[in-house]
Amino acid sequence: MLNDTMVTLQGHVGGPVTLRQAGETNVANLRVACTPRRFQRSTDEWVDGETQWYSVSAWRHLGEHCARSLNTGDPVIVHGRLSTSTYTNKDGIEVVGLEIDALLVGHDLSRGITSFSKRPSAAELRARAAAGAAAEAGSEEQEAGAAGVVAA
């Protein structure tokens, strides 16, 4: 990690976030579009530059959170390791793809508001599961008791 190229980019989610299993680990994949804007003094106008597309992979809990939180068009900030890959497209042209292994992903709050829900700890999840099982057992006892009253 010492010699990795780290980048932070600001852009928009370019399509649906897909969540899949890689072995026993969750990974979310998304595309982020970044369009630079420049002010041209000669015309006193803002001009859009060429849109750059990045493939982003988010692993484990971050991937799950991305899949649940991000939608097409959402403004995002992504921080992670930059890498490139070269492939030949369907027209036979060699293309260089820019990929980011995300360490941090979040909504860009300079563009709007959002709300945050903290992921429950493992202990909280176990307590909820135990409470749900106890409530279910109590419900079954009530149903059995009600069935006995009706049968009498």
DSSP file (Angstrom, degrees, kcal/mol; ACC not computed):
  #  RESIDUE AA STRUCTURE BP1 BP2  ACC     N-H-->O    O-->H-N    N-H-->O    O-->H-N    TCO  KAPPA ALPHA  PHI   PSI    X-CA   Y-CA   Z-CA
    1    1 A M    >         0   0    0      0, 0.0     3,-0.8     0, 0.0     0, 0.0   0.000 360.0 360.0 360.0 -19.2    0.0    0.0    0.0
    2    2 A L  T 3   +     0   0    0      1,-0.2     0, 0.0     3,-0.0     0, 0.0   0.874 360.0  33.4 -62.3 -38.5    3.0    2.3    0.4
    3    3 A N  T 3  S+     0   0    0      2,-0.1    -1,-0.2     0, 0.0     2,-0.1   0.278  91.1 121.3-104.2  10.8    3.6    2.7   -3.3
    4    4 A D    <   -     0   0    0     -3,-0.8     2,-0.8     1,-0.1    79,-0.1  -0.409  68.7-117.2 -71.0 149.5   -0.1    2.5   -4.4
    5    5 A T        -     0   0    0     77,-0.5    77,-3.3    -2,-0.1     2,-0.4  -0.812  33.7-161.1 -87.6 112.8   -1.5    5.4   -6.3
    6    6 A M  E     -A   81   0A   0     -2,-0.8     2,-0.3    75,-0.2    75,-0.2  -0.794  11.7-179.8 -98.6 136.7   -4.3    6.8   -4.2
    7    7 A V  E     -A   80   0A   0     73,-2.7    73,-2.3    -2,-0.4     2,-0.4  -0.948  20.4-156.6-133.7 154.4   -7.0    9.0   -5.7
    8    8 A T  E     -A   79   0A   0     -2,-0.3     2,-0.3    71,-0.2    71,-0.2  -0.999  22.1-177.0-126.5 127.9  -10.1   10.9   -4.6
    9    9 A L  E     -A   78   0A   0     69,-2.7    69,-2.4    -2,-0.4     2,-0.5  -0.934  19.9-150.1-130.2 153.5  -12.7   11.6   -7.2
   10   10 A Q  E     +A   77   0A   0     -2,-0.3     2,-0.2    67,-0.2    67,-0.2  -0.978  44.7 110.1-119.0 126.4  -16.0   13.5   -7.3
   11   11 A G  E     -A   76   0A   0     65,-2.2    65,-2.7    -2,-0.5     2,-0.4  -0.839  58.7 -76.0-166.0-157.1  -18.6   12.4   -9.7
   12   12 A H  E     -AB  75  33A   0     21,-2.2    21,-2.8    63,-0.3     2,-0.3  -0.957  42.6-104.3-127.7 144.4  -22.0   10.7  -10.3
   13   13 A V  E     - B   0  32A   0     61,-2.4    60,-3.0    -2,-0.4    19,-0.2  -0.538  32.0-158.3 -66.8 125.4  -23.0    7.1  -10.2
   14   14 A G        -     0   0    0     17,-3.3    18,-0.1    -2,-0.3    -1,-0.1   0.387  60.5 -15.9 -94.0   3.0  -23.4    6.1  -13.8
   15   15 A G  S    S-     0   0    0     16,-0.4    16,-0.2    56,-0.1    58,-0.1  -0.969  96.7 -37.1 178.7-176.4  -25.7    3.1  -13.5
   16   16 A P        -     0   0    0      0, 0.0     2,-0.5     0, 0.0    15,-0.1  -0.321  56.4-120.2 -65.2 145.1  -27.0    0.5  -11.1
   17   17 A V        -     0   0    0     53,-0.3     2,-0.5    50,-0.2    13,-0.2  -0.734  28.0-152.3 -82.6 129.0  -24.7   -0.8   -8.4
   18   18 A T  E     -C   29   0A   0     11,-2.4    11,-2.7    -2,-0.5     2,-0.5  -0.892   6.0-160.6-107.7 134.7  -24.3   -4.6   -8.7
   19   19 A L  E     +C   28   0A   0     -2,-0.5     2,-0.3     9,-0.2     9,-0.2  -0.952  21.5 160.9-113.7 129.3  -23.5   -6.7   -5.7
   20   20 A R  E     -C   27   0A   0      7,-2.4     7,-2.5    -2,-0.5     2,-0.5  -0.894  39.4-103.3-140.6 169.7  -22.0  -10.2   -6.2
   21   21 A Q  E     -C   26   0A   0     -2,-0.3     2,-0.6     5,-0.2     5,-0.2  -0.841  21.9-170.7 -96.8 130.8  -20.1  -12.9   -4.4
   22   22 A A  E >  S-C   25   0A   0      3,-3.5     3,-1.5    -2,-0.5     2,-0.6  -0.901  75.7 -49.0-117.1  97.3  -16.4  -13.3   -5.1
   23   23 A G  T 3  S-     0   0    0     -2,-0.6    -2,-0.0     1,-0.2     0, 0.0  -0.673 122.0 -28.3  70.8-122.5  -15.7  -16.5   -3.3
   24   24 A E  T 3  S+     0   0    0     -2,-0.6     2,-0.4    -3,-0.1    -1,-0.2   0.158 123.3  93.5-107.7  17.5  -17.2  -15.9    0.1
   25   25 A T  E <  S-C   22   0A   0     -3,-1.5    -3,-3.5    35,-0.0     2,-0.3  -0.906  71.6-127.8-115.8 138.0  -16.8  -12.2    0.0
   26   26 A N  E     -C   21   0A   0     -2,-0.4    34,-2.6    -5,-0.2     2,-0.4  -0.596  26.7-177.9 -79.2 141.4  -19.3   -9.5   -1.2
   27   27 A V  E     -CD  20  59A   0     -7,-2.5    -7,-2.4    -2,-0.3     2,-0.4  -0.985  12.8-154.2-141.0 132.1  -18.1   -7.0   -3.8
   28   28 A A  E     -CD  19  58A   0     30,-3.2    30,-2.5    -2,-0.4     2,-0.4  -0.860   9.5-160.7-102.8 138.8  -20.1   -4.2   -5.3
   29   29 A N  E     +CD  18  57A   0    -11,-2.7   -11,-2.4    -2,-0.4     2,-0.3  -0.967  18.5 158.9-120.1 136.6  -19.3   -2.8   -8.7
   30   30 A L  E     - D   0  56A   0     26,-2.1    26,-3.2    -2,-0.4     2,-0.4  -0.972  33.3-126.2-148.8 161.5  -20.3    0.6  -10.0
   31   31 A R  E     - D   0  55A   0     -2,-0.3   -17,-3.3    24,-0.2     2,-0.5  -0.921  19.8-160.4-111.5 138.6  -19.3    3.1  -12.6
   32   32 A V  E     -BD  13  54A   0     22,-2.6    22,-2.3    -2,-0.4     2,-0.5  -0.979   4.2-153.3-122.1 129.4  -18.6    6.7  -11.7
   33   33 A A  E     -BD  12  53A   0    -21,-2.8   -21,-2.2    -2,-0.5     2,-0.5  -0.865   8.9-170.8-102.4 131.0  -18.7    9.5  -14.3
   34   34 A C  E     - D   0  52A   0     18,-2.8    18,-3.0    -2,-0.5   -23,-0.1  -0.980   2.6-175.0-124.1 119.3  -16.5   12.6  -13.7
   35   35 A T        -     0   0    0     -2,-0.5    16,-0.2    16,-0.2     2,-0.1  -0.931  17.8-143.5-116.4 109.0  -17.0   15.6  -16.0
   36   36 A P        -     0   0    0      0, 0.0    13,-3.7     0, 0.0     2,-0.4  -0.407  11.2-153.8 -70.7 146.7  -14.6   18.5  -15.4
   37   37 A R  E     -G   48   0B   0     11,-0.2     2,-0.4    -2,-0.1    11,-0.2  -0.970  10.6-172.3-121.1 138.0  -15.9   22.1  -15.8
   38   38 A R  E     -G   47   0B   0      9,-2.5     9,-3.2    -2,-0.4     2,-0.6  -0.962  22.2-128.1-128.9 146.1  -13.7   25.0  -16.6
   39   39 A F  E     -G   46   0B   0     -2,-0.4     2,-0.8     7,-0.2     7,-0.2  -0.843  18.7-151.6 -94.4 122.6  -14.4   28.7  -16.7
   40   40 A Q  E >>> -G   45   0B   0      5,-3.2     4,-1.4    -2,-0.6     5,-1.3  -0.836   5.8-165.7 -95.4 112.2  -13.4   30.3  -20.0
   41   41 A R  T 345S+     0   0    0     -2,-0.8    -1,-0.2     1,-0.2     5,-0.0   0.839  84.6  63.4 -65.6 -32.4  -12.6   33.9  -19.4
   42   42 A S  T 345S+     0   0    0      1,-0.2    -1,-0.2    -3,-0.1    -2,-0.0   0.842 120.6  21.8 -64.1 -31.8  -12.7   34.7  -23.1
   43   43 A T  T <45S-     0   0    0     -3,-0.6    -1,-0.2     2,-0.2    -2,-0.2   0.438  98.9-127.4-112.4  -2.5  -16.4   33.9  -23.3
   44   44 A D  T  <5 +     0   0    0     -4,-1.4     2,-0.3     1,-0.2    -3,-0.2   0.894  69.7 121.6  53.8  43.6  -17.3   34.3  -19.6
   45   45 A E  E   < -G   40   0B   0     -5,-1.3    -5,-3.2    -7,-0.0     2,-0.4  -0.942  66.9-119.6-133.5 154.3  -18.9   30.8  -19.6
   46   46 A W  E     -G   39   0B   0     -2,-0.3     2,-0.4    -7,-0.2    -7,-0.2  -0.798  33.0-163.2 -87.6 135.6  -18.5   27.5  -17.9
   47   47 A V  E     -G   38   0B   0     -9,-3.2    -9,-2.5    -2,-0.4     2,-0.3  -0.980  14.1-130.1-125.8 133.1  -17.6   24.7  -20.3
   48   48 A D  E     -G   37   0B   0     -2,-0.4   -11,-0.2   -11,-0.2     3,-0.1  -0.612  21.2-149.0 -79.8 137.5  -17.8   21.0  -19.7
   49   49 A G        -     0   0    0    -13,-3.7     2,-0.3    -2,-0.3    -1,-0.1  -0.188  42.8 -59.7 -87.7-170.9  -14.8   18.9  -20.5
   50   50 A E        -     0   0    0      1,-0.1     2,-0.2   -15,-0.1    -1,-0.2  -0.565  58.9-113.3 -75.6 133.4  -14.8   15.2  -21.7
   51   51 A T        -     0   0    0     -2,-0.3     2,-0.4   -16,-0.2   -16,-0.2  -0.466  27.0-152.4 -68.8 132.6  -16.4   12.8  -19.2
   52   52 A Q  E     -D   34   0A   0    -18,-3.0   -18,-2.8    -2,-0.2     2,-0.4  -0.906   7.3-150.1-106.8 135.6  -14.0   10.3  -17.6
   53   53 A W  E     -D   33   0A   0     -2,-0.4    45,-0.5   -20,-0.2     2,-0.4  -0.881  10.8-170.1-110.5 137.5  -15.4    7.0  -16.5
   54   54 A Y  E     -D   32   0A   0    -22,-2.3   -22,-2.6    -2,-0.4     2,-0.5  -0.979  17.9-139.5-125.5 137.2  -14.1    4.9  -13.6
   55   55 A S  E     -De  31  99A   0     43,-2.5    45,-2.9    -2,-0.4     2,-0.4  -0.850  26.0-162.3 -91.1 128.7  -14.9    1.4  -12.6
   56   56 A V  E     -De  30 100A   0    -26,-3.2   -26,-2.1    -2,-0.5     2,-0.5  -0.944  10.9-166.7-119.0 133.0  -15.2    1.1   -8.9
   57   57 A S  E     -De  29 101A   0     43,-2.7    45,-2.5    -2,-0.4     2,-0.4  -0.974   3.9-172.2-115.7 131.5  -15.0   -2.0   -6.7
   58   58 A A  E     -D   28   0A   0    -30,-2.5   -30,-3.2    -2,-0.5     2,-0.2  -0.993  14.3-151.2-125.0 126.2  -16.1   -1.9   -3.1
   59   59 A W  E >>  -D   27   0A   0     43,-0.5     3,-1.0    -2,-0.4     4,-0.8  -0.604  45.5 -19.9-103.7 156.3  -15.5   -5.0   -1.0
   60   60 A R  H 3> S-     0   0    0    -34,-2.6     4,-2.0     1,-0.3     3,-0.3  -0.180 127.4  -3.6  56.4-132.5  -17.1   -6.6    2.1
   61   61 A H  H 3> S+     0   0    0      1,-0.2     4,-2.8     2,-0.2    -1,-0.3   0.869 134.4  57.6 -61.3 -37.5  -19.3   -4.3    4.2
   62   62 A L  H <> S+     0   0    0     -3,-1.0     4,-2.4     1,-0.2    -1,-0.2   0.915 107.3  48.7 -59.8 -41.6  -18.4   -1.2    2.1
   63   63 A G  H  X S+     0   0    0     -4,-0.8     4,-2.4    -3,-0.3    -2,-0.2   0.915 111.1  49.0 -63.4 -43.7  -19.8   -3.1   -0.9
   64   64 A E  H  X S+     0   0    0     -4,-2.0     4,-1.8     1,-0.2    -2,-0.2   0.913 112.3  48.9 -61.6 -42.5  -23.0   -4.0    0.9
   65   65 A H  H  X S+     0   0    0     -4,-2.8     4,-1.8     2,-0.2     5,-0.2   0.888 109.9  51.4 -66.3 -39.0  -23.4   -0.5    2.0
   66   66 A C  H  X S+     0   0    0     -4,-2.4     4,-2.6    -5,-0.2    -1,-0.2   0.932 109.2  50.6 -62.0 -45.0  -22.9    0.9   -1.5
   67   67 A A  H  < S+     0   0    0     -4,-2.4    -1,-0.2     1,-0.2    -2,-0.2   0.859 116.6  40.8 -62.4 -35.4  -25.5   -1.5   -2.9
   68   68 A R  H  < S+     0   0    0     -4,-1.8    -1,-0.2    -5,-0.2    -2,-0.2   0.721 124.5  35.6 -83.2 -22.0  -28.0   -0.4   -0.3
   69   69 A S  H  < S+     0   0    0     -4,-1.8     2,-0.3    -5,-0.2    -2,-0.2   0.735  99.4  74.9-107.7 -26.5  -27.2    3.3   -0.4
   70   70 A L     <  -     0   0    0     -4,-2.6   -53,-0.3    -5,-0.2     2,-0.3  -0.718  49.4-178.6-103.8 142.4  -26.3    4.4   -3.9
   71   71 A N    >   -     0   0    0     -2,-0.3     3,-2.2   -55,-0.1   -58,-0.3  -0.891  44.0 -75.2-128.6 160.3  -28.6    4.9   -6.9
   72   72 A T  T 3  S+     0   0    0     -2,-0.3   -58,-0.2     1,-0.3    -1,-0.0  -0.308 119.3  19.9 -54.2 131.3  -28.0    5.9  -10.5
   73   73 A G  T 3  S+     0   0    0    -60,-3.0    -1,-0.3     1,-0.3   -59,-0.1   0.252  86.2 142.0  92.0 -12.2  -27.2    9.6  -10.7
   74   74 A D    <   -     0   0    0     -3,-2.2   -61,-2.4   -62,-0.1     2,-0.4  -0.382  55.3-120.2 -63.6 137.0  -26.2   10.1   -7.1
   75   75 A P  E     +A   12   0A   0      0, 0.0    33,-2.1     0, 0.0     2,-0.3  -0.662  43.9 178.9 -76.6 131.3  -23.3   12.5   -6.5
   76   76 A V  E     -AF  11 107A   0    -65,-2.7   -65,-2.2    -2,-0.4     2,-0.4  -0.903  32.4-144.5-134.8 159.3  -20.5   10.6   -4.8
   77   77 A I  E     -AF  10 106A   0     29,-2.8    29,-2.0    -2,-0.3     2,-0.4  -0.994  23.8-171.0-118.2 130.3  -17.0   11.0   -3.5
   78   78 A V  E     -AF   9 105A   0    -69,-2.4   -69,-2.7    -2,-0.4     2,-0.4  -0.985   7.2-175.2-126.2 133.6  -14.7    7.9   -3.9
   79   79 A H  E     +AF   8 104A   0     25,-2.6    24,-3.2    -2,-0.4    25,-2.1  -0.996  32.9  98.8-127.2 131.0  -11.3    7.4   -2.4
   80   80 A G  E     -AF   7 102A   0    -73,-2.3   -73,-2.7    -2,-0.4     2,-0.4  -0.977  68.2 -41.7 179.8-167.5   -9.2    4.4   -3.2
   81   81 A R  E     -AF   6 101A   0     20,-2.0    20,-2.4    -2,-0.3     2,-0.4  -0.705  49.4-142.4 -87.9 128.5   -6.3    2.7   -5.1
   82   82 A L  E     + F   0 100A   0    -77,-3.3   -77,-0.5    -2,-0.4     2,-0.3  -0.735  27.9 162.3 -91.6 136.0   -6.1    3.5   -8.8
   83   83 A S  E     - F   0  99A   0     16,-2.7    16,-3.1    -2,-0.4     2,-0.3  -0.944  23.9-138.3-142.1 166.8   -5.1    0.9  -11.3
   84   84 A T  E     - F   0  98A   0     -2,-0.3     2,-0.3    14,-0.2    14,-0.2  -0.901  10.6-167.9-124.6 154.9   -5.4    0.5  -15.1
   85   85 A S  E     - F   0  97A   0     12,-2.0    12,-3.8    -2,-0.3     2,-0.5  -0.993  11.8-144.8-139.0 147.2   -6.3   -2.4  -17.3
   86   86 A T  E     + F   0  96A   0     -2,-0.3     2,-0.3    10,-0.2    10,-0.2  -0.936  28.0 157.3-114.1 133.4   -5.9   -2.8  -21.0
   87   87 A Y  E     - F   0  95A   0      8,-2.5     8,-3.7    -2,-0.5     2,-0.5  -0.953  40.7-112.3-146.9 165.6   -8.4   -4.7  -23.1
   88   88 A T  E     - F   0  94A   0     -2,-0.3     6,-0.2     6,-0.3    -2,-0.0  -0.901  33.9-143.6-103.4 124.1   -9.6   -4.8  -26.7
   89   89 A N    >   -     0   0    0      4,-2.7     3,-2.1    -2,-0.5    -1,-0.0  -0.126  35.4 -87.4 -79.5-178.5  -13.2   -3.6  -27.3
   90   90 A K  T 3  S+     0   0    0      1,-0.3    -1,-0.1     2,-0.1    -2,-0.0   0.696 127.6  57.2 -65.9 -19.0  -15.7   -5.1  -29.8
   91   91 A D  T 3  S-     0   0    0      2,-0.2    -1,-0.3     0, 0.0     3,-0.1   0.373 120.0-108.0 -91.1   4.6  -14.4   -2.8  -32.5
   92   92 A G  S <  S+     0   0    0     -3,-2.1     2,-0.4     1,-0.3    -2,-0.1   0.636  74.9 137.7  80.6  14.4  -10.8   -4.2  -32.1
   93   93 A I        -     0   0    0      1,-0.0    -4,-2.7     0, 0.0     2,-0.4  -0.791  56.6-122.7 -97.0 134.3   -9.5   -1.1  -30.5
   94   94 A E  E     - F   0  88A   0     -2,-0.4     2,-0.4    -6,-0.2    -6,-0.3  -0.622  34.7-170.2 -76.9 128.6   -7.2   -1.4  -27.5
   95   95 A V  E     - F   0  87A   0     -8,-3.7    -8,-2.5    -2,-0.4     2,-0.6  -0.929  19.3-141.3-124.2 142.1   -8.7    0.6  -24.6
   96   96 A V  E     - F   0  86A   0     -2,-0.4     2,-0.4   -10,-0.2   -10,-0.2  -0.920  20.7-156.8-102.6 123.2   -7.2    1.5  -21.2
   97   97 A G  E     - F   0  85A   0    -12,-3.8   -12,-2.0    -2,-0.6     2,-0.5  -0.803   8.2-139.9-100.9 141.3   -9.7    1.2  -18.3
   98   98 A L  E     - F   0  84A   0    -45,-0.5   -43,-2.5    -2,-0.4     2,-0.4  -0.884  25.1-175.3-101.1 124.9   -9.3    3.2  -15.1
   99   99 A E  E     -eF  55  83A   0    -16,-3.1   -16,-2.7    -2,-0.5     2,-0.5  -0.933  12.1-159.8-125.2 144.1  -10.3    1.1  -12.0
  100  100 A I  E     -eF  56  82A   0    -45,-2.9   -43,-2.7    -2,-0.4     2,-1.0  -0.987  12.3-152.2-126.0 127.0  -10.5    2.1   -8.4
  101  101 A D  E     -eF  57  81A   0    -20,-2.4   -20,-2.0    -2,-0.5   -43,-0.2  -0.855  37.3-135.0 -91.3 101.5  -10.5   -0.3   -5.4
  102  102 A A  E     + F   0  80A   0    -45,-2.5   -43,-0.5    -2,-1.0   -22,-0.3  -0.316  38.0 170.5 -70.7 136.5  -12.5    1.8   -3.1
  103  103 A L  E    S+     0   0A   0    -24,-3.2     2,-0.3     1,-0.4   -23,-0.2   0.648  78.8  20.5-104.3 -33.1  -11.5    2.4    0.5
  104  104 A L  E     + F   0  79A   0    -25,-2.1   -25,-2.6     2,-0.0    -1,-0.4  -0.999  63.8 174.9-139.4 137.9  -14.1    5.1    1.2
  105  105 A V  E     + F   0  78A   0     -2,-0.3     2,-0.3   -27,-0.2   -27,-0.2  -0.994  13.8 150.2-141.6 137.0  -17.4    6.0   -0.6
  106  106 A G  E     - F   0  77A   0    -29,-2.0   -29,-2.8    -2,-0.3     2,-0.1  -0.993  47.5 -85.4-159.3 163.4  -20.0    8.5    0.3
  107  107 A H  E     - F   0  76A   0     -2,-0.3     2,-1.0   -31,-0.2   -31,-0.3  -0.453  46.0-114.7 -68.0 145.6  -22.6   10.9   -1.0
  108  108 A D    >   -     0   0    0    -33,-2.1     3,-1.8   -97,-0.2     4,-0.3  -0.746  27.6-166.1 -84.0 102.5  -21.2   14.3   -2.0
  109  109 A L  T 3  S+     0   0    0     -2,-1.0     3,-0.2     1,-0.3    -1,-0.2   0.538  80.4  73.2 -74.3  -5.7  -22.9   16.6    0.5
  110  110 A S  T 3  S+     0   0    0      1,-0.2    -1,-0.3     3,-0.0     3,-0.1   0.614 102.1  46.0 -76.2 -10.2  -22.0   19.7   -1.4
  111  111 A R  S <  S-     0   0    0     -3,-1.8     2,-0.3     1,-0.2    -2,-0.2   0.519 128.1 -40.7-107.3  -9.6  -24.8   18.5   -3.9
  112  112 A G        -     0   0    0     -4,-0.3     2,-0.3    -3,-0.2    -1,-0.2  -0.983  66.2 -71.9 171.4-168.9  -27.6   17.6   -1.4
  113  113 A I        +     0   0    0     -2,-0.3     2,-0.3    -3,-0.1    -5,-0.1  -0.764  36.2 173.3-115.1 160.8  -28.5   16.0    1.9
  114  114 A T        -     0   0    0     -2,-0.3     2,-0.3    -7,-0.1    -2,-0.0  -0.930  24.4-124.4-151.4 170.4  -28.6   12.4    3.0
  115  115 A S        -     0   0    0     -2,-0.3     2,-0.4     2,-0.0    -2,-0.0  -0.921  20.1-138.5-123.2 155.6  -29.2   10.6    6.3
  116  116 A F        -     0   0    0     -2,-0.3     2,-0.5     2,-0.0    -2,-0.0  -0.919  11.1-168.3-119.1 135.2  -26.9    8.0    7.9
  117  117 A S        -     0   0    0     -2,-0.4     2,-0.2     3,-0.0    -2,-0.0  -0.983  24.1-131.4-121.9 119.3  -27.7    4.8    9.6
  118  118 A K        -     0   0    0     -2,-0.5     3,-0.0     1,-0.1    -2,-0.0  -0.448  24.5-113.7 -70.2 137.7  -25.0    3.1   11.5
  119  119 A R        -     0   0    0     -2,-0.2    -1,-0.1     1,-0.1   -54,-0.0  -0.556  37.8-113.3 -69.2 130.8  -24.4   -0.6   10.8
  120  120 A P        -     0   0    0      0, 0.0    -1,-0.1     0, 0.0    -3,-0.0  -0.329  30.5-112.4 -66.2 148.3  -25.3   -2.6   14.0
  121  121 A S     >  -     0   0    0      1,-0.1     4,-2.2    -3,-0.0     5,-0.2  -0.266  29.1-104.8 -72.2 167.0  -22.5   -4.3   15.8
  122  122 A A  H  > S+     0   0    0      1,-0.2     4,-2.3     2,-0.2     5,-0.2   0.881 123.1  52.8 -60.8 -39.1  -22.3   -8.2   15.8
  123  123 A A  H  > S+     0   0    0      2,-0.2     4,-2.3     1,-0.2    -1,-0.2   0.900 108.6  49.6 -64.6 -40.7  -23.5   -8.2   19.4
  124  124 A E  H  > S+     0   0    0      2,-0.2     4,-2.4     1,-0.2    -2,-0.2   0.895 110.3  50.7 -65.1 -39.6  -26.5   -6.0   18.5
  125  125 A L  H  X S+     0   0    0     -4,-2.2     4,-2.3     2,-0.2    -2,-0.2   0.906 110.7  48.7 -64.6 -41.1  -27.4   -8.3   15.6
  126  126 A R  H  X S+     0   0    0     -4,-2.3     4,-2.5     2,-0.2    -2,-0.2   0.908 111.3  50.2 -63.8 -41.6  -27.2  -11.4   18.0
  127  127 A A  H  X S+     0   0    0     -4,-2.3     4,-2.5     2,-0.2    -2,-0.2   0.901 111.0  48.9 -64.2 -40.8  -29.4   -9.6   20.5
  128  128 A R  H  X S+     0   0    0     -4,-2.4     4,-2.5     2,-0.2    -1,-0.2   0.911 111.6  49.4 -64.1 -42.1  -32.0   -8.8   17.8
  129  129 A A  H  X S+     0   0    0     -4,-2.3     4,-2.3     2,-0.2    -2,-0.2   0.912 112.2  47.8 -63.6 -42.2  -31.9  -12.3   16.6
  130  130 A A  H  X S+     0   0    0     -4,-2.5     4,-2.4     2,-0.2    -2,-0.2   0.909 112.4  49.0 -65.1 -42.0  -32.4  -13.7   20.1
  131  131 A A  H  X S+     0   0    0     -4,-2.5     4,-2.3     1,-0.2    -2,-0.2   0.893 111.5  49.9 -64.6 -39.4  -35.2  -11.2   20.8
  132  132 A G  H  X S+     0   0    0     -4,-2.5     4,-2.2     2,-0.2    -2,-0.2   0.895 111.0  48.8 -65.6 -40.2  -36.9  -12.2   17.5
  133  133 A A  H  X S+     0   0    0     -4,-2.3     4,-2.3     2,-0.2    -2,-0.2   0.901 112.2  48.9 -66.1 -40.5  -36.6  -15.9   18.4
  134  134 A A  H  X S+     0   0    0     -4,-2.4     4,-2.3     2,-0.2    -2,-0.2   0.906 111.8  48.8 -65.6 -41.4  -38.1  -15.3   21.8
  135  135 A A  H  X S+     0   0    0     -4,-2.3     4,-2.0     2,-0.2    -2,-0.2   0.892 111.4  49.9 -65.3 -38.9  -41.0  -13.3   20.4
  136  136 A E  H  X S+     0   0    0     -4,-2.2     4,-2.1     2,-0.2    -2,-0.2   0.908 110.3  49.6 -65.9 -41.6  -41.7  -16.0   17.8
  137  137 A A  H  X S+     0   0    0     -4,-2.3     4,-1.9     1,-0.2    -2,-0.2   0.900 110.9  50.4 -63.8 -40.5  -41.7  -18.7   20.6
  138  138 A G  H  X S+     0   0    0     -4,-2.3     4,-2.0     1,-0.2    -1,-0.2   0.874 109.1  51.7 -64.1 -38.1  -44.1  -16.6   22.6
  139  139 A S  H  X S+     0   0    0     -4,-2.0     4,-2.3     2,-0.2    -1,-0.2   0.888 108.2  51.1 -65.8 -39.8  -46.4  -16.1   19.6
  140  140 A E  H  X S+     0   0    0     -4,-2.1     4,-2.3     2,-0.2    -2,-0.2   0.888 109.0  51.3 -65.3 -38.5  -46.4  -19.9   19.0
  141  141 A E  H  X S+     0   0    0     -4,-1.9     4,-2.5     2,-0.2    -2,-0.2   0.904 110.1  49.5 -63.9 -41.2  -47.4  -20.5   22.7
  142  142 A Q  H  X S+     0   0    0     -4,-2.0     4,-2.6     2,-0.2    -2,-0.2   0.903 111.2  49.3 -64.4 -40.9  -50.2  -18.0   22.4
  143  143 A E  H  X S+     0   0    0     -4,-2.3     4,-2.2     2,-0.2    -2,-0.2   0.903 111.6  48.7 -65.1 -40.3  -51.5  -19.7   19.2
  144  144 A A  H  X S+     0   0    0     -4,-2.3     4,-1.8     2,-0.2    -2,-0.2   0.907 112.6  48.4 -65.7 -41.1  -51.3  -23.1   20.9
  145  145 A G  H  X S+     0   0    0     -4,-2.5     4,-1.8     1,-0.2    -2,-0.2   0.901 111.6  49.4 -64.5 -41.7  -53.2  -21.7   23.9
  146  146 A A  H  X S+     0   0    0     -4,-2.6     4,-2.1     1,-0.2    -1,-0.2   0.870 108.7  53.0 -66.4 -36.0  -55.8  -20.1   21.7
  147  147 A A  H  X S+     0   0    0     -4,-2.2     4,-2.1     1,-0.2    -1,-0.2   0.876 108.0  51.5 -66.2 -36.3  -56.3  -23.4   19.8
  148  148 A G  H  X S+     0   0    0     -4,-1.8     4,-1.1     2,-0.2    -2,-0.2   0.866 109.8  49.2 -67.5 -36.8  -56.9  -25.2   23.1
  149  149 A V  H  < S+     0   0    0     -4,-1.8     3,-0.2     2,-0.2    -2,-0.2   0.902 111.8  48.4 -68.5 -41.2  -59.5  -22.7   24.1
  150  150 A V  H  < S+     0   0    0     -4,-2.1    -2,-0.2     1,-0.2    -1,-0.2   0.894 109.9  52.2 -66.4 -39.5  -61.3  -23.0   20.8
  151  151 A A  H  <        0   0    0     -4,-2.1    -1,-0.2     1,-0.3    -2,-0.2   0.762 360.0 360.0 -69.6 -24.1  -61.2  -26.8   20.9
  152  152 A A     <        0   0    0     -4,-1.1    -1,-0.3    -3,-0.2    -2,-0.2   0.470 360.0 360.0 -75.8 360.0  -62.8  -26.9   24.4
